Amino acid sequence: MSNPTLSTMPWWRQLDRYQWFVFVVASLAWLFDCLDQQLFLIARNDAITSLMPPGTGQTDIKLYGGYATSIFVIGWATGGLIFGSLGDRIGRARTLTISVLMYSVCTGLSALSTGWIDFAMFRFLTGLGVGGVFGLAVALVADTVPPSARTAALGTLQALSAVGNVTAAIIGIVIGKMVVAGNISPENSWKVIFLVGSIPALLCVFIQMRLKEPEKWVAARQAGKATGVRFGSYASMLSDPRWRKHSLFGMMLCVAGVIGLWGIGFFSPELVGDVIGNSLRQAGTSESEIAGARSYWISVNMIVQNLGSFSGMLFFTWLTQKIGRRPAFVIGYLAAMLTTIAYFQTFSGVDDIWKSGLMGFCQLGLFALFAIYLPELFPTRLRSTGTSFCYNVGRFLAASGPVTLGYLQWFLVPKDAVADQRIDALRDAASYMSVIFLLGIVAVAFLPETKDQPLPEDV
């Protein structure tokens, strides 16, 4: 039973020392995961340019950048399925250690790529590790903290991911300045970025030293062995009408947000780089100076986008506590669609960088709702499995987003197009794809309201 006095306290005062430790470890695992993702976005264009044959055109570079992103997202989805199920079967803490170690090591190995094929392979393996972290981290926190603190703790965990994103952008700025100063050659800058991304492997040491499995999971696992209830079973989850409905519509809910972010929103660096690079080129700036300026402003854009994201995730955490999960999702998806279209259609230079913050506020604000809502849809024996299924299986569909954006740009670019026409193609392709956010509103109509409800248990 919950303690009435405890529930009236601010959420952070409701946690004891060990619960704080679990929250910090889970948050750091997800923070470094997001750092890795953002470093890939910063380095993607330069890596593809370096690894493709000399003379490859920018349109093809962007197309293969979409391929690399899709391969990464497919690995992410596959890893989510594997590690999500393992988290319910063998424990959240143990599986989290494996997934963090995998994405850290494979990120470092990406720097050793010598061609497109091995780069894609390392991105897939990195995605496997990345995919496991979210479901494991939120299940670990949901099963550990007091029920009255769960919503705010999960929303804050997701908001802290923006710190990883901003850190990645700062790393991009520092490396960009080192390129301009001549300390790092432009063709090697992406390799340095990936090597920096391997550092989170150190986190595994702390996880292994003190992190224990949640008492709730241990008790449920023991009871399950006595009754024969299956843990981490996709067959069991999808054969039960209640959990199957939550799984399929939860997946649709996440598909809309993931495609909106990875298929559209995270291509804002391409728009910023192209717009600023084109304006500097027209002003007669040298190509070496343009490269440094593009890197700098892409990183600034990412910082602004993620400062907006941090605020948005805290806002939507507050909103869902006030008005409920379902109405918060409806507001979030509509806002994400409108701000994404506005950003891609109107961004025209450094004076418009603030618009990236507004887009991040709405797009990534949705992800705080995922962290809060998905664990509330499944029982202990399926919590990591179900959360990972919804958040990651949709990525198989979401992997089509970057490729679709690339093909839409290719289709919309006239033959012998000039730079301005290529930029307009990116603007229009991103705007057309933004209607995907409406899918989230459709999905949430078929899912239950879970505000102020206990976590579901069926054993």
GIRACOR-V985499 format. One record per pair of residues at least 12 apart in sequence whose ideal C-beta (glycine too) atoms are under 7 Angstrom apart, sorted by sequence separation. I is the first residue (numbers start at 1). J is the second residue. D is the distance in whole Angstrom. If there is no record, write none. Layout:
# GIRACOR-V985499
{{I,J,D} {I,J,D}}
This chain:
# GIRACOR-V985499
{{49,61,6} {52,64,6} {83,95,5} {110,122,4} {141,153,6} {142,154,6} {316,328,6} {343,355,5} {375,387,6} {413,425,5} {48,61,5} {109,122,5} {110,123,7} {141,154,6} {277,290,5} {280,293,6} {342,355,7} {343,356,7} {374,387,4} {412,425,4} {175,189,5} {45,61,7} {48,64,5} {83,99,5} {106,122,5} {110,126,7} {138,154,6} {141,157,6} {316,332,6} {343,359,4} {374,390,5} {409,425,5} {412,428,6} {48,65,5} {175,192,6} {276,293,6} {277,294,5} {374,391,6} {409,426,5} {412,429,6} {175,193,6} {276,294,6} {106,125,4} {107,126,5} {138,157,7} {339,358,5} {340,359,6} {45,65,6} {48,68,6} {79,99,7} {106,126,4} {137,157,7} {339,359,5} {409,429,5} {44,65,5} {273,294,4} {276,297,5} {370,391,6} {408,429,4} {171,193,7} {103,126,5} {106,129,6} {339,362,5} {340,363,7} {44,68,6} {405,429,5} {408,432,7} {44,69,7} {171,196,6} {272,297,6} {273,298,5} {405,430,7} {102,128,6} {103,129,3} {272,298,5} {336,362,4} {102,129,3} {103,130,5} {335,362,4} {336,363,5} {405,433,6} {100,129,7} {269,298,4} {272,301,4} {404,433,7} {99,129,5} {332,362,7} {336,366,6} {40,72,7} {269,301,7} {99,132,3} {100,133,7} {268,301,6} {269,302,7} {332,365,6} {333,366,7} {99,133,5} {332,366,5} {95,132,7} {96,133,7} {99,136,7} {268,305,6} {332,369,6} {96,136,5} {329,369,6} {95,136,6} {96,137,7} {328,369,6} {92,136,5} {96,140,7} {325,369,7} {92,139,5} {93,140,7} {75,123,7} {79,127,6} {83,131,7} {84,132,7} {87,135,7} {92,140,4} {308,356,7} {312,360,7} {325,373,5} {71,120,5} {75,124,4} {79,128,4} {83,132,3} {87,136,5} {304,353,5} {308,357,3} {312,361,4} {316,365,4} {320,369,6} {74,124,7} {75,125,7} {78,128,6} {79,129,6} {304,354,7} {307,357,6} {308,358,6} {311,361,6} {312,362,6} {315,365,6} {316,366,7} {68,119,7} {72,123,4} {75,126,7} {76,127,4} {79,130,7} {80,131,4} {84,135,4} {305,356,4} {309,360,4} {313,364,6} {317,368,5} {64,116,7} {68,120,6} {71,123,5} {72,124,7} {75,127,2} {79,131,3} {80,132,6} {87,139,6} {301,353,6} {304,356,5} {305,357,6} {308,360,4} {309,361,7} {312,364,6} {313,365,5} {316,368,5} {320,372,6} {71,124,5} {74,127,7} {75,128,5} {78,131,7} {79,132,5} {83,136,6} {297,350,6} {300,353,6} {304,357,4} {308,361,4} {312,365,3} {316,369,6} {72,126,7} {73,127,7} {76,130,5} {77,131,6} {305,359,7} {306,360,6} {313,367,7} {68,123,6} {72,127,5} {76,131,4} {80,135,6} {301,356,5} {305,360,4} {309,364,4} {313,368,4} {317,372,7} {75,131,7} {51,113,6} {51,115,6} {52,116,6} {51,116,5} {29,96,6} {36,103,6} {51,119,6} {33,103,7} {144,214,5} {279,349,6} {29,100,5} {36,107,5} {143,214,4} {47,119,6} {275,347,6} {143,216,5} {271,344,6} {275,348,7} {276,349,7} {140,214,7} {143,217,5} {275,349,6} {276,350,7} {376,450,4} {265,340,6} {260,336,6} {264,340,6} {271,347,6} {256,333,7} {373,450,7} {376,453,7} {379,456,5} {380,457,6} {378,456,7} {379,457,5} {381,459,7} {376,455,6} {379,458,5} {111,191,4} {260,340,7} {379,459,7} {345,427,6} {111,194,4} {344,427,5} {110,194,4} {111,195,5} {108,194,6} {344,430,4} {345,431,6} {107,194,6} {108,195,6} {344,431,6} {268,356,6} {36,126,7} {107,197,4} {108,198,3} {340,430,7} {341,431,5} {107,198,5} {37,130,7} {105,198,7} {341,434,5} {36,130,6} {104,198,5} {265,359,6} {340,434,5} {104,200,5} {105,201,6} {33,130,5} {104,201,4} {337,434,5} {265,363,5} {337,435,7} {33,133,4} {100,200,6} {101,201,6} {337,437,4} {336,437,5} {337,438,7} {261,363,5} {30,133,6} {100,203,6} {101,204,5} {260,363,6} {261,364,7} {29,133,5} {30,134,6} {100,204,6} {333,437,5} {186,291,5} {333,438,7} {30,137,5} {97,204,5} {333,440,4} {29,137,5} {333,441,5} {257,366,5} {97,207,5} {257,367,7} {26,137,4} {96,207,6} {97,208,6} {329,440,6} {330,441,5} {179,291,7} {180,292,3} {179,292,6} {257,370,7} {26,140,5} {93,207,7} {330,444,7} {26,141,5} {329,444,5} {176,292,6} {179,295,7} {254,370,6} {22,140,6} {23,141,6} {93,211,4} {326,444,5} {22,141,7} {93,212,6} {176,295,3} {93,213,5} {176,296,5} {92,213,6} {22,144,5} {23,145,7} {91,213,4} {92,214,7} {172,295,6} {173,296,6} {176,299,6} {326,449,5} {250,374,6} {325,449,6} {19,144,6} {92,217,7} {324,449,5} {325,450,6} {19,145,5} {38,164,7} {42,168,6} {91,217,7} {172,298,7} {173,299,4} {325,451,6} {30,157,6} {34,161,4} {38,165,5} {172,299,4} {250,377,6} {324,451,4} {31,160,5} {35,164,4} {39,168,5} {15,145,6} {23,153,6} {27,157,5} {31,161,6} {34,164,4} {38,168,3} {42,172,4} {169,299,4} {172,302,7} {26,157,6} {30,161,5} {34,165,5} {38,169,7} {246,377,4} {14,146,5} {31,163,6} {32,164,6} {35,167,6} {39,171,7} {246,378,7} {27,160,5} {31,164,4} {35,168,5} {169,302,4} {14,148,6} {15,149,6} {23,157,7} {168,302,7} {169,303,4} {14,149,4} {243,378,6} {263,398,6} {254,390,5} {258,394,6} {262,398,6} {50,187,5} {165,302,7} {166,303,5} {169,306,7} {253,390,7} {254,391,5} {258,395,6} {264,401,7} {11,149,4} {251,389,7} {263,401,2} {267,405,6} {243,382,6} {247,386,6} {251,390,5} {255,394,4} {259,398,5} {262,401,6} {263,402,5} {6,146,6} {50,190,7} {166,306,5} {246,386,7} {250,390,4} {254,394,5} {258,398,4} {262,402,7} {7,148,4} {11,152,4} {165,306,4} {166,307,7} {263,404,7} {264,405,7} {278,419,5} {6,148,6} {11,153,6} {89,231,5} {247,389,5} {251,393,5} {255,397,5} {259,401,4} {263,405,6} {278,420,7} {46,189,6} {47,190,4} {88,231,5} {89,232,4} {243,386,7} {247,390,6} {251,394,5} {255,398,6} {2,146,7} {46,190,4} {88,232,3} {162,306,4} {165,309,7} {2,147,6} {237,382,5} {278,423,7} {2,148,6} {86,232,7} {43,190,4} {85,232,4} {162,309,4} {162,310,4} {237,385,6} {275,423,6} {85,234,7} {237,386,6} {274,423,5} {43,193,4} {231,381,5} {42,193,6} {43,194,6} {159,310,5} {162,313,7} {234,385,7} {229,381,6} {274,426,7} {232,385,5} {39,193,5} {159,313,4} {39,194,7} {158,313,5} {159,314,5} {271,426,6} {270,426,6} {39,196,7} {224,381,6} {39,197,4} {155,313,6} {155,314,7} {220,380,4} {36,197,5} {156,317,7} {220,381,6} {35,197,7} {155,317,3} {217,380,6} {267,430,7} {36,200,7} {216,380,6} {35,200,7} {152,317,6} {151,317,7} {264,430,5} {32,200,3} {264,433,5} {151,321,6} {263,433,6} {264,434,6} {32,203,6} {29,203,6} {260,434,7} {28,203,6} {260,436,6} {259,436,5} {260,437,5} {256,436,6} {25,206,6} {256,437,6} {25,207,6} {256,439,4} {257,440,6} {255,439,6} {256,440,3} {25,211,6} {252,439,6} {253,440,5} {256,443,7} {21,210,7} {22,211,7} {73,262,6} {253,443,4} {252,443,4} {253,444,6} {69,262,7} {249,443,5} {253,447,7} {249,446,5} {250,447,7} {249,447,5} {246,447,7} {62,270,7} {158,367,6} {159,368,6} {158,368,4} {155,368,5} {158,371,4} {157,371,6} {155,371,6} {154,371,4} {155,372,6} {154,372,5} {151,372,5} {41,266,6} {42,269,7} {41,269,6} {229,459,5} {227,459,7} {138,371,5} {142,375,4} {224,459,6} {138,374,7} {139,375,6} {223,459,6} {138,375,5} {143,380,7} {220,459,7} {143,383,7} {142,383,7} {139,383,5} {139,384,4} {136,384,6} {139,387,6} {135,384,5} {138,387,6} {135,387,4} {135,388,3} {42,298,7} {135,391,6} {42,299,7} {134,391,6} {131,392,5} {38,302,7} {92,384,6} {88,381,6} {88,382,6} {88,383,7} {88,384,5} {87,384,4} {88,385,5} {84,384,5} {85,385,5} {84,385,5} {84,387,7} {84,388,2} {83,388,7} {84,389,6} {81,388,7} {147,454,7} {80,388,4} {81,389,7} {84,392,7} {80,391,6} {81,392,6} {80,392,2} {81,393,6} {142,455,7} {77,392,5} {76,392,6} {77,393,6} {77,395,4} {76,395,5} {77,396,5} {73,395,5} {74,396,6} {73,398,6} {74,399,5} {73,399,4} {70,399,4} {70,402,5} {69,402,4} {70,403,5} {66,402,4} {67,403,7} {66,403,5} {66,405,6} {66,406,3} {63,406,4} {62,406,6} {62,409,6} {63,410,6} {59,410,6} {59,413,6} {59,422,7}}
